[in-house]
Amino acid sequence: MFRSNYFFFILLCLFLVVRTQAQQKFPPPFEGDFVLSNFDFESKEKLPQLNIHYTSIGQPHRNKNGVVDNAVLVMHGTSGNGRGFLSDLFAGNLFVTGGLLDANKYFIILPDGIGHGKSSKPSDGLHMAFPKYTYTDMVKADYLLLTQHLGINHLRLVMGTSMGGMHTWQWGYTYPDFMDALMPLASLPVEIAGRNRMLRKMAINLIEIDPAWQGGSYKQQPKVGLTGAISSLIFMVSSPLQWQAKAPTRAMADSMLASMEGRYAATLDANDFIYQLDASRNYDPSPHLSKIKALLFAVNSADDQVNPPELKVMDREIKKVKNGRYILLPITDKTSGHGTHSNPTIWGDYLKQLLALSAQ
């Protein structure tokens, strides 16, 4: 009986491994950490040890000159993490065998930005005494991860969604000779102002005015303030067309809202969220766009409430990018507002063009 059960257990394990590999169709992801000593922040603060967590897929390849020619950096949005890109929708279309970013050919790097995922963040223990990091700090830390830890001296492609898209702009002008191509998704290359900044500030204020926040020294999450902040986040990423289709009745709308609130509440920490939202405060690529050398495709969707096309910001700013192109995806039954950034079935053809043109 023991041998029979053991044999069955081995067969089950083999089946699960084979099934998982068949589902992924790309090399197994590797998770690692890089600890930076005495990291200097833009705020002049310093952290004795800053940990940057990352996920990678595939292996780097060097050409005859010793230059890495297959590395791809993909950066996540606010409150996200690198492993979020391993979804069926994203990785299942891009990283799989035969995909545009086939991880059997490319070396994919998915970092957790400072303050996010398994990288160092306020909720690790410092709370509001954690250094007040900015997007500049996040880009710098990722650059050091690549160059000092992973030995990457060149990137085939830099891309990112939302906050990661904004980081892509900064990569373009901060390290202009480091990459062949850039693809910022769902972002604008200007200062965070107008409604975008107001919504962020509202969310921060709602947390901080909750007495349960206790100046950031709470023992339990400040439920009232955090729920209010989540409401601001939900509004920012909303998609009127898709949400009406998904919730055409009052009861369905209430149920959908409760589900979203619960999902966010289960993953967000109040202090981390404050830092994540406010990290954009000094972001403004506009004066530096002429420094970008690599071919750049900026992709936004017309139903994105965070980066609405009627502002005409991208129409103006893309002219400053020598090798830049602005792609505005029309509203369809497949777009999903701000979340369109994570659906390569919609913008994948543009990525294909970008890779082909930047290879010439």
Protein Blocks (a to p, Z undefined) as FASTA:
>chain_A
ZZmmmmmmmmmmmmmmmmmmmmnopacddddddddehiacfklpacfbacdddddedjdd
ddfkopafkbccddddehiafklmmpmklmmmmmmghiaklcklbccdddddehiajbcc
fklonmmmpccddfklmmmmmmmmmmmmnopabdfbdcdehjlmmmmmmmmmmmmmlpfb
dcdehiafbdcehjllmmmmmmmmmmmmpmklnnopafbdcfklmmmmmmmmmmmmpcfk
lmmmmmmcfklmmmmmmmmmmmmmmmpcfklmmmmmmmmmmgcfklmmmmpmbdcddddd
fklmklgfklommmmmmmmpmkbccddddddfkbghjmlmmmmklmmmmmmmmmmmmmZZ
